[in-house]
Amino acid sequence: MYKPLKTRLPNFLRYVNKVYRFSETIKSMQDKRDRTEISGQTIFMSVFLCLTLRFGSFRQLAFEVNNGRLRKILPQVDKETFCANTVSNGMENMDTDMLERELTVVPKKLHRNKAYGTAKHPGTIGGLRIVAVDGTEHFRSDSIHCNECIEFHIKTKDGIKIEYAHRIVIMQTVGVIHSIHSSAVLTILGAEPILLKDVKEGEEPAGHEGEGVAARRLILKMIDFYGNRFFCVITTDALYTNEPFVIFVHELGKYLVSRVKDKRTTLYKEIEALSALVKPIYVNDWEEQIEYWIYEIPELQESLGWEVPIRGFKVIEKEYKIVSGERIYTKEETFHCMTTLPEEMADADVVRQIVHAKWGIENNGIKDLKDNWYMEHNFHHHPNATFALLLILFIAYNLFYAYVFRHMKSYRLYQLTMKMISEEMYASYLFWKWRMSWVWFDNKT
């Protein structure tokens, strides 16, 4: 029977400090103010703990300071000067460039330790190092807004309603979905805000630049941060399946795997029409109880006129269960996809698996962040503070899952859920009675 570890939080902090030099991350944190009552290191660490322990707001964080509990970990904080407004003001001046560089620590360390990148490792598919790019909305309000908010004009029965939002594009490593026996960590590599549309003189400001433009900046930034060989395949949803983006990825020396959904496009029509002329590849996966047919259309660029060699696919999947010795079909799905991968690098089934892995950034990444990490909560609405908080959230997210999948034996032995682990970490924070003996940064407050 499993007994919760009363030192879970100290154990987590010692692990991330030892393996991922977290003390160096803290020391590197600076804000842009010359004179501060509370240092950038204290602001960063307090927000990091707020997100890791799932406090949910800066007010809860200030409450933990006032009752003295947070001083067990941050002895520098003073309840006379520390409050929610102090943290908010500090986040407005946090150096986001430094946060982006520190976000690369965990993925780079895992890469050096060969946590993914080998042909047989569960973090890859067919030996290919794959990243997913996807956009999401992390804030929306009909009243709170700033000069970098994107306006959405919504038709209602009472007229046009204006809502304000912030959107972002995220890049995450993807591969085989996490299992109890898997040590793969699907880390978030970086993010890029979607900006307002460039407005020329005499034009009315409206709309935003789009996910594709922000995704291009993000891909170039990630290649600069991690190196050209860190990943070789980019997988996206159907929004990015257009000739300019395909050519952009191809010119970078990367391969693209993406869905094709728009029935109005020539690409979709060609895949649908030509799939009727080829013999499908049939596979029956007895373990997963799924059978599927893959119609492959090679050299699709000849009929499209694109300059990039692409292959198209039509996939039909059927899930079933065995009842009294008979196969009962429970679900059927048909989807189209394309890739610039040559056949010698990835066969049709590998492409199908990569398309499924793309959903990892939506389920194991974005959905997890919104449901369990308060990604959509408005901690403090300010352009710099909003982006800085997201970057700290991603740092906490990467460290938490690196600790769970690479260090926690009890996770694999007792099949603990993420909710159980996070609750255990918070409980250890409440019941930990002594001030931690190690201090990672200067005593300046």
Secondary structure, DSSP 8 states (H G I E B T S, - for coil): -----TTHHHHHHHHHHHHH-HHHHHHH--BS-SS-SS-HHHHHHHHHHHHHTT--SHHHHHHHHHTTSGGGT-TT--TTT--HHHHHHHHHTB-HHHHHHHHTHHHHHHHHTTSS-STTSTTSBTTB-EEEEEEEEEEEESS---TT-EEEEEEETTEEEEEEEEEEEEEEEE-S---TT------EEEEEE--B----TT----SB--HHHHHHHHHHHHHHHH-TTS--EEEE-GGG-SHHHHHHHHHTT-EEEEEE--TTSHHHHHHHHHHTTS--EEEEETTTTEEEEEEEE--THHHH--SS--EEEEEEEEEEEEETTEEEEEEEEEEEEEE---TTT--HHHHHHHHHHHHHIIIIIIIHHHHHS-TTS-S---HHHHHHHHHHHHHHHHHHHHHHHHT-HHHHHHT--HHHHHHHHHHHHHH--S--S---S-S--
